[in-house]
């Protein structure tokens, strides 16, 4: 295979990675209600799609170009999600339901000691009284929060919800975001 053909396939791959990275970030912005930036990204997404697809369609005999196109699509989706995790600040609500009030209190106390807010609520589940702890944290802090919960009550029910926005309350910012415009 000629060097020019390999370079062309690599170009298709890289541009397709960029295009699908843009697609992934645009879809995330749409779910967060950010119309302006998602619209701007849609323009570039469609431009890249048309240019790259045209290059592949013009030479359908090249399996290498087709593989580069498909591989770029897959890697671009993964890379877009990775960028979103690293660069943007997103909030989640962690809800913990435990059958023992003492464990609920201990979970709330440990979550607060780690620098997060926690709200305790008493409730009634299908099997009787339960303790409910809710905490709103940044997405990248989920592993730390979950470790706290599991260390106190590994049998607790944990539910995680993505939040579109928060207002007031205790939501500490634990690391600066490079792309605050996305939130």
C-alpha positions as CSV (number, residue, x, y, z in Angstrom):
1,X,0.0,0.0,0.0
2,X,1.3,3.4,-0.9
3,X,2.3,6.0,1.7
4,X,-0.3,8.4,0.3
5,X,-3.1,6.0,0.7
6,X,-2.1,5.2,4.3
7,X,-1.9,9.0,5.1
8,X,-5.3,9.5,3.5
9,X,-6.8,6.7,5.7
10,X,-5.2,8.1,8.8
11,X,-6.6,11.5,7.9
12,X,-10.1,10.0,7.5
13,X,-9.7,8.3,10.9
14,X,-8.5,11.5,12.7
15,X,-11.2,13.8,11.2
16,X,-13.9,11.2,12.0
17,X,-12.6,11.1,15.6
18,X,-12.9,14.9,15.8
19,X,-16.4,14.7,14.2
20,X,-17.8,12.1,16.6
21,X,-16.2,13.8,19.5
22,X,-18.1,17.0,18.6
23,X,-21.3,14.9,18.2
24,X,-20.9,13.4,21.7
25,X,-20.2,16.8,23.3
26,X,-23.1,18.3,21.3
27,X,-25.6,15.7,22.6
28,X,-24.4,16.3,26.2
29,X,-25.0,20.0,25.7
30,X,-28.5,19.3,24.4
31,X,-29.4,17.3,27.5
32,X,-28.1,20.2,29.6
33,X,-30.3,22.7,27.7
34,X,-27.4,24.6,26.1
35,X,-28.9,25.5,22.8
36,X,-26.4,28.0,21.5
37,X,-23.2,25.9,21.8
38,X,-25.0,22.8,20.7
39,X,-26.2,24.6,17.5
40,X,-22.7,25.9,16.8
41,X,-21.2,22.4,17.2
42,X,-24.0,21.0,14.9
43,X,-22.6,23.1,12.1
44,X,-19.1,21.8,12.4
45,X,-20.3,18.3,13.0
46,X,-22.3,18.2,9.8
47,X,-19.4,19.9,7.8
48,X,-17.0,17.2,9.0
49,X,-19.5,14.4,8.3
50,X,-20.1,15.5,4.7
51,X,-16.4,16.0,3.9
52,X,-15.3,12.7,5.4
53,X,-18.2,10.7,4.1
54,X,-17.6,12.1,0.6
55,X,-13.9,11.0,0.8
56,X,-15.0,7.5,1.7
57,X,-17.8,7.3,-0.9
58,X,-15.5,8.5,-3.7
59,X,-13.4,5.4,-3.1
60,X,-15.6,2.5,-2.0
61,X,-13.0,0.0,-3.2
62,X,-10.7,0.9,-0.3
63,X,-11.5,-1.2,2.7
64,X,-8.8,0.7,4.6
65,X,-10.7,3.9,4.2
66,X,-13.9,2.3,5.3
67,X,-12.2,0.8,8.4
68,X,-10.6,4.2,9.2
69,X,-14.1,5.8,9.0
70,X,-15.7,3.3,11.3
71,X,-12.8,3.2,13.7
72,X,-12.8,7.0,13.9
73,X,-16.5,7.0,14.7
74,X,-16.0,4.5,17.6
75,X,-12.9,6.3,19.0
76,X,-14.6,9.7,18.6
77,X,-17.5,8.6,20.8
78,X,-15.2,7.3,23.5
79,X,-13.0,10.4,23.3
80,X,-16.0,12.7,23.5
81,X,-17.2,11.0,26.7
82,X,-13.7,11.1,28.2
83,X,-13.4,14.8,27.5
84,X,-16.8,15.5,29.0
85,X,-15.8,13.6,32.2
86,X,-12.5,15.5,32.5
87,X,-13.5,19.0,31.5
88,X,-17.0,19.7,32.4
89,X,-18.6,20.0,35.8
90,X,-21.8,17.9,36.1
91,X,-23.8,17.3,39.2
92,X,-25.4,14.1,40.4
93,X,-27.7,13.3,43.2
94,X,-26.8,10.2,45.3
95,X,-29.6,8.8,47.3
96,X,-28.8,6.1,49.9
97,X,-31.6,4.0,51.5
98,X,-30.6,1.9,54.5
99,X,-32.7,-0.2,56.8
100,X,-30.9,1.0,59.9
101,X,-31.3,4.6,61.2
102,X,-27.8,4.5,62.8
103,X,-26.2,3.5,59.5
104,X,-28.0,6.4,57.8
105,X,-26.7,8.8,60.4
106,X,-23.2,7.4,60.0
107,X,-23.3,7.7,56.2
108,X,-24.5,11.3,56.4
109,X,-21.8,12.2,59.0
110,X,-19.1,10.5,56.9
111,X,-20.3,12.2,53.7
112,X,-20.2,15.6,55.5
113,X,-16.8,14.9,56.9
114,X,-15.6,14.3,53.3
115,X,-16.7,17.9,52.4
116,X,-20.0,17.1,50.8
117,X,-23.5,18.1,51.9
118,X,-26.0,15.4,53.1
119,X,-29.6,15.5,53.9
120,X,-31.2,12.8,56.1
121,X,-34.8,11.8,55.8
122,X,-36.8,9.1,57.6
123,X,-39.0,7.0,55.4
124,X,-41.0,3.8,55.1
125,X,-40.1,1.2,52.6
126,X,-41.8,-2.1,51.7
127,X,-40.2,-3.8,54.7
128,X,-40.6,-1.0,57.3
129,X,-38.7,2.1,58.4
130,X,-35.7,3.3,56.4
131,X,-33.2,6.0,56.6
132,X,-32.6,8.0,53.4
133,X,-29.5,10.1,52.8
134,X,-29.3,12.4,49.8
135,X,-26.2,14.3,48.6
136,X,-25.6,16.4,45.6
137,X,-22.0,16.0,44.4
138,X,-19.9,16.6,41.3
139,X,-19.9,13.6,39.0
140,X,-16.1,13.1,39.4
141,X,-16.6,12.6,43.1
142,X,-18.9,9.6,42.8
143,X,-16.3,7.0,43.4
144,X,-15.2,8.7,46.6
145,X,-18.8,9.1,47.8
146,X,-19.6,5.5,46.9
147,X,-16.6,4.2,48.8
148,X,-17.8,6.0,51.9
149,X,-21.3,4.6,51.6
150,X,-20.1,1.0,51.0
151,X,-17.6,1.2,54.0
152,X,-20.6,1.8,56.3
153,X,-23.4,-0.2,54.8
154,X,-22.5,-2.4,51.8
155,X,-26.2,-3.6,51.7
156,X,-27.7,-0.2,51.3
157,X,-29.7,0.8,48.2
158,X,-27.9,3.5,46.2
159,X,-29.6,5.5,43.4
160,X,-27.7,8.0,41.2
161,X,-29.4,10.7,39.1
162,X,-27.9,13.2,36.7
163,X,-29.0,16.8,37.5
164,X,-29.5,19.4,34.9
165,X,-29.1,22.3,37.3
166,X,-28.8,23.2,41.0
167,X,-29.8,26.3,42.9
168,X,-28.5,27.3,46.4
169,X,-27.8,24.7,49.0
170,X,-24.5,23.2,49.9
171,X,-22.7,22.0,46.7
172,X,-19.0,22.4,47.0
173,X,-16.8,23.0,44.0
174,X,-13.9,20.6,44.3
175,X,-12.0,21.4,41.2
176,X,-12.1,24.2,38.7
177,X,-13.6,23.4,35.3
178,X,-11.9,24.4,32.1
179,X,-15.1,24.7,30.2
180,X,-17.6,26.4,32.4
181,X,-19.4,27.5,29.3
182,X,-20.7,24.0,28.9
183,X,-22.6,24.1,32.2
